[in-house]
Amino acid sequence: MYKRQEAARLVAAEASKTAPGLVWAASAVLEDRASAGDWDAVIETIARNADARAIDRPTSKRLKAVARTAQALERADSDPDVAKTLALEAHALAPDLVPAAVLAARLASAAGDVKKATRLIETTWRVTPHPDLAAAYVRARPGDAAQDRLKRAKALAALVPNTLEGTLAVAGAALEARLFADARAMLSTVATAAPTERVCFLMAQLCDAEDKIGEARQWAARAVHAPR
């Protein structure tokens, strides 16, 4: 089996060299390089595929951003400065790529540059509101009190009004601050009809914090069958 897999890799690599326009071959080589963690080779392959028009330029930029993010994740603990540079490059290539923005912001925050961290998240949030962005934003400044995190959640939600993720970010921060009435007011706007799994779990947590055990169990049960 191993020899067969190795042969397939070699065939795909040779096909990519001699006929780089073959999308199947280009994809196979790219997958092989990525699975080996050879990110420089991945980026070289992406560039070659783009030159051969096997992939278009926007796709090549996004794939390169993903590769740079993967590199940054691998270096985040051992060399945070290099990791931050890689994550920032990925963010510049694909501002809507959530993992790149979250990692770049986390590394900037760890280096003491909270303003840069928040700007990175805000840029991506305006394009793609996402729970990981909200979590990174409210905790961008280590040591903030729960009330401060709530203020940050409200500020982020206000950038793109009337989004589910903004509402849940504020509700979650209000729950952490033990402002249960505020949390319930926010959740009540999205807990009707067909609430998502996260909404149900937040409602269960809220009811549990309010000692409404029966209601908490009901919401936890609903979460099992709620859409994600």
Helices and strands as residue ranges (DSSP letters): H 2-18, H 23-35, H 39-51, H 57-75, H 80-93, H 98-110, H 114-127, H 131-138, H 146-159, H 164-176, H 180-188, H 197-209, H 213-225
